[in-house]
Amino acid sequence: MSDGLVEALARARVYDLGRPLEAETPHSPNHPPFRMGLIRRHGDSIREDGMSGANELMTLGGHTGTHIDALAHVSSHGKLHGGIDAAAAARGGRFRELGVETIAPMLTRGLLLDVPRGLGREALEPAHRITAEELERTANAQGTMPREGDVVLVRSGWPVGRYQDNGAYYGHATGVPGPDVSAARWLSSRGIRATGSDTIAYEWLAPGAGHSLLPVHTHLIVECGIHIFEILDLEQLAADSVYEFLFIAIPLKLVGATGSPVRPLAVVA
């Protein structure tokens, strides 16, 4: 590695886009919450030299907290992406195809599309439907048009004032802002590698509908093979008007799993 590259990396600013995993972490009712407890404490066992160790037991779902969806996560009419039979792929209690361990580390151009700012607002209203026209308007205003291989992060501003309240953040009664199918098709037509948002589900959700229908997931994951990130922290990027960056995300090699916790980074020279 050249000295110039090392110096450039040392001067870079790193934005942490992952949310902390703790008991209070909001979660969808479709997925188990995060729980952790110490199963061995200092003093439970002491070695001859006085040294002691502690460790914990954690339980969570692959889609709890900031995470990435594997292509095995969603099927349509019994088929996964590429026409793979979903039931056959899951025999044996784990997916033998399209599991999260098959996602290569992501080190690519990332974009933030700050939709509220593009519309002249601080945050989107409940159940706001983000359309293709709104994404294009935002991208043009920022000068950040998505291209092949990009990871595109869509900010709604929904977590502000809601993230610490699981019911409000999940938004069943109010609905939740998010991309609709037209927005998903606008992104997929540009050959992006992955996309993500600051909400529990990367979808526009109507009041009272919950996760009863997830057509954006179907289009992106099943039809296009595009991965989805959810529960991202995009507020500091937006506050600093950082719209283009080096995006880094490395899923855990959870063999046969449908999702993985991640700690994505946005790196700016």
C-alpha positions as CSV (number, residue, x, y, z in Angstrom):
1,M,0.0,0.0,0.0
2,S,1.4,3.4,-1.0
3,D,2.2,6.0,1.7
4,G,-0.2,8.4,-0.2
5,L,-3.1,6.0,0.2
6,V,-2.4,5.4,3.9
7,E,-2.3,9.2,4.5
8,A,-5.5,9.7,2.6
9,L,-7.3,7.0,4.6
10,A,-5.9,8.4,7.9
11,R,-7.4,11.8,7.0
12,A,-10.8,10.4,5.9
13,R,-14.0,10.9,7.9
14,V,-15.9,7.7,8.7
15,Y,-19.6,7.8,9.3
16,D,-21.1,4.9,11.2
17,L,-24.4,4.0,9.7
18,G,-25.3,1.2,12.1
19,R,-27.6,1.4,15.1
20,P,-26.5,0.0,18.5
21,L,-27.8,-3.5,19.3
22,E,-29.4,-3.5,22.7
23,A,-32.6,-4.6,24.4
24,E,-34.3,-1.3,23.4
25,T,-33.5,-1.7,19.7
26,P,-36.7,-1.4,17.7
27,H,-37.8,-4.6,15.8
28,S,-40.5,-5.8,13.6
29,P,-43.0,-8.2,15.2
30,N,-42.0,-10.6,12.4
31,H,-38.5,-10.9,13.9
32,P,-37.2,-11.6,17.4
33,P,-35.8,-8.8,19.5
34,F,-32.2,-8.5,20.6
35,R,-31.4,-9.9,24.0
36,M,-28.1,-10.3,25.8
37,G,-27.0,-11.6,29.2
38,L,-23.7,-12.4,30.9
39,I,-23.5,-16.2,31.3
40,R,-20.0,-16.0,32.9
41,R,-18.9,-13.1,35.1
42,H,-15.6,-12.1,36.5
43,G,-15.0,-14.0,39.6
44,D,-17.0,-17.1,38.6
45,S,-13.8,-18.8,37.8
46,I,-10.3,-17.4,38.7
47,R,-7.1,-18.8,37.3
48,E,-4.0,-19.4,39.4
49,D,-2.5,-16.1,38.3
50,G,-5.6,-14.1,39.3
51,M,-7.0,-13.7,35.8
52,S,-10.7,-14.0,35.2
53,G,-12.9,-13.9,32.1
54,A,-16.5,-13.0,31.3
55,N,-18.7,-13.7,28.3
56,E,-22.3,-13.4,27.1
57,L,-25.1,-15.1,25.3
58,M,-27.0,-13.2,22.6
59,T,-30.2,-13.9,20.8
60,L,-31.5,-12.0,17.9
61,G,-33.0,-12.5,14.4
62,G,-31.0,-12.0,11.2
63,H,-33.2,-8.9,10.5
64,T,-33.0,-7.3,13.9
65,G,-31.2,-3.9,14.1
66,T,-29.2,-2.6,11.2
67,H,-29.0,-5.5,8.8
68,I,-28.8,-6.7,5.2
69,D,-31.4,-9.0,3.4
70,A,-30.0,-12.0,1.6
71,L,-31.7,-13.1,-1.6
72,A,-33.1,-16.1,0.3
73,H,-35.2,-13.7,2.4
74,V,-38.1,-13.3,0.0
75,S,-39.9,-15.6,-2.4
76,S,-42.7,-15.0,-4.9
77,H,-45.1,-17.8,-5.8
78,G,-42.7,-20.3,-4.3
79,K,-39.6,-19.1,-6.2
80,L,-36.5,-17.3,-5.0
81,H,-34.4,-15.0,-7.2
82,G,-33.4,-16.8,-10.4
83,G,-36.4,-19.2,-10.3
84,I,-34.9,-21.3,-7.5
85,D,-37.5,-23.4,-5.7
86,A,-37.8,-21.8,-2.2
87,A,-38.9,-25.0,-0.4
88,A,-36.2,-27.2,-1.9
89,A,-33.5,-24.6,-1.1
90,A,-34.5,-24.5,2.6
91,R,-34.5,-28.2,3.2
92,G,-32.5,-29.2,6.3
93,G,-33.3,-26.0,8.2
94,R,-31.1,-23.6,6.4
95,F,-30.9,-22.2,2.9
96,R,-28.5,-24.1,0.6
97,E,-28.7,-21.4,-2.0
98,L,-28.7,-17.6,-1.8
99,G,-27.9,-17.5,2.0
100,V,-26.4,-14.4,3.5
101,E,-22.9,-16.0,3.4
102,T,-23.0,-15.7,-0.4
103,I,-23.0,-11.9,-0.2
104,A,-19.5,-10.6,-1.1
105,P,-18.1,-7.8,1.0
106,M,-19.3,-4.4,-0.3
107,L,-16.7,-1.8,-1.1
108,T,-18.2,0.5,-3.6
109,R,-19.6,4.0,-4.4
110,G,-22.4,4.9,-2.1
111,L,-25.0,7.6,-2.5
112,L,-27.4,9.2,0.0
113,L,-30.7,10.4,-1.5
114,D,-32.0,12.8,1.1
115,V,-35.6,12.9,-0.1
116,P,-37.0,15.3,2.6
117,R,-34.4,17.9,1.8
118,G,-35.1,17.4,-1.9
119,L,-38.7,18.2,-1.1
120,G,-37.9,21.1,1.1
121,R,-38.7,19.4,4.4
122,E,-36.9,18.1,7.5
123,A,-38.6,14.7,7.4
124,L,-41.3,12.9,5.5
125,E,-44.9,12.6,6.8
126,P,-46.3,9.3,7.9
127,A,-47.2,7.0,5.0
128,H,-45.5,9.3,2.5
129,R,-45.0,7.4,-0.7
130,I,-41.6,8.0,-2.2
131,T,-42.0,7.9,-5.9
132,A,-39.6,7.5,-8.8
133,E,-40.1,11.2,-9.6
134,E,-39.1,12.2,-6.1
135,L,-35.9,10.1,-6.2
136,E,-35.0,11.6,-9.6
137,R,-35.7,15.1,-8.4
138,T,-33.5,14.5,-5.3
139,A,-30.7,13.0,-7.3
140,N,-30.7,15.9,-9.8
141,A,-30.7,18.5,-7.0
142,Q,-27.8,16.8,-5.3
143,G,-25.9,16.0,-8.5
144,T,-25.7,12.4,-7.5
145,M,-27.4,10.2,-10.1
146,P,-27.1,6.4,-9.4
147,R,-25.1,4.3,-11.7
148,E,-24.3,0.6,-12.1
149,G,-22.8,-1.1,-9.0
150,D,-23.8,1.7,-6.6
151,V,-25.3,1.3,-3.1
152,V,-28.1,3.9,-2.8
153,L,-29.3,4.9,0.7
154,V,-32.7,6.6,0.9
155,R,-33.4,8.9,3.8
156,S,-36.9,9.6,5.0
157,G,-36.1,11.2,8.4
158,W,-38.7,8.9,10.0
159,P,-36.5,7.8,13.0
160,V,-36.2,11.4,14.3
161,G,-38.3,11.5,17.5
162,R,-39.5,7.9,17.0
163,Y,-36.6,5.6,17.0
164,Q,-36.7,5.0,20.8
165,D,-40.4,4.1,20.7
166,N,-40.7,0.7,19.0
167,G,-44.4,1.2,18.3
168,A,-44.0,4.6,16.8
169,Y,-41.0,3.6,14.7
170,Y,-42.7,0.5,13.4
171,G,-45.6,2.7,12.6
172,H,-48.5,0.3,12.2
173,A,-51.2,2.8,13.1
174,T,-49.7,5.8,11.2
175,G,-48.1,4.2,8.2
176,V,-44.5,4.7,7.3
177,P,-42.8,6.7,4.5
178,G,-40.8,4.7,2.0
179,P,-40.1,3.9,-1.6
180,D,-43.0,2.6,-3.7
181,V,-42.7,0.2,-6.6
182,S,-42.1,3.0,-9.1
183,A,-39.1,4.2,-7.0
184,A,-37.8,0.6,-6.8
185,R,-38.0,0.2,-10.5
186,W,-36.2,3.6,-11.0
187,L,-33.3,2.3,-8.9
188,S,-33.2,-1.2,-10.4
189,S,-33.2,0.2,-13.9
190,R,-29.8,1.8,-13.1
191,G,-28.2,-1.4,-12.1
192,I,-27.5,-0.7,-8.5
193,R,-26.0,-3.4,-6.3
194,A,-28.0,-2.6,-3.1
195,T,-30.2,0.0,-1.5
196,G,-31.3,0.8,2.0
197,S,-33.3,3.1,4.2
198,D,-33.7,4.4,7.8
199,T,-37.0,2.5,8.5
200,I,-37.7,-1.0,9.6
201,A,-39.0,-2.1,6.2
202,Y,-37.8,-0.7,2.9
203,E,-41.3,0.0,1.8
204,W,-44.1,2.6,1.7
205,L,-46.6,1.4,4.3
206,A,-50.2,2.6,4.5
207,P,-51.8,3.2,7.9
208,G,-53.0,0.0,9.5
209,A,-51.4,-2.2,6.7
210,G,-48.2,-3.2,8.5
211,H,-46.2,-5.6,6.5
212,S,-49.1,-7.3,4.9
213,L,-47.8,-6.5,1.4
214,L,-44.2,-5.8,0.5
215,P,-44.0,-5.4,-3.3
216,V,-40.8,-3.4,-3.2
217,H,-39.0,-6.3,-1.5
218,T,-40.4,-8.6,-4.2
219,H,-39.2,-6.5,-7.0
220,L,-35.8,-5.7,-5.7
221,I,-34.9,-9.1,-4.1
222,V,-36.8,-11.7,-6.2
223,E,-37.0,-10.1,-9.6
224,C,-33.7,-8.1,-9.6
225,G,-31.3,-9.7,-7.1
226,I,-30.7,-6.4,-5.3
227,H,-29.9,-6.5,-1.6
228,I,-31.7,-4.3,0.9
229,F,-30.4,-2.6,4.1
230,E,-32.8,-1.5,6.8
231,I,-32.7,0.4,10.1
232,L,-29.8,2.6,8.9
233,D,-28.7,5.7,10.8
234,L,-28.5,8.4,8.0
235,E,-28.9,11.5,10.1
236,Q,-25.3,12.6,10.4
237,L,-24.7,12.1,6.7
238,A,-27.7,14.3,5.9
239,A,-26.7,16.9,8.5
240,D,-23.3,17.2,6.8
241,S,-24.8,17.2,3.3
242,V,-22.6,14.2,2.4
243,Y,-24.2,12.6,-0.6
244,E,-21.4,10.6,-2.2
245,F,-18.9,8.4,-0.4
246,L,-17.1,5.1,-0.2
247,F,-19.6,2.6,1.1
248,I,-18.3,-0.4,3.1
249,A,-20.5,-3.3,4.5
250,I,-19.5,-6.8,5.4
251,P,-22.2,-9.3,6.3
252,L,-21.4,-12.1,8.7
253,K,-20.9,-15.5,7.2
254,L,-24.1,-17.0,8.7
255,V,-24.4,-20.1,6.5
256,G,-27.9,-20.5,5.2
257,A,-29.3,-17.4,6.9
258,T,-31.7,-15.0,5.3
259,G,-30.1,-11.9,6.8
260,S,-27.2,-10.6,8.8
261,P,-26.5,-7.7,11.3
262,V,-24.1,-5.3,9.7
263,R,-22.3,-2.1,10.7
264,P,-22.1,-0.2,7.4
265,L,-19.6,2.7,7.0
266,A,-19.5,5.7,4.7
267,V,-16.0,7.0,4.2
268,V,-15.3,10.5,2.9
269,A,-11.9,11.7,1.9
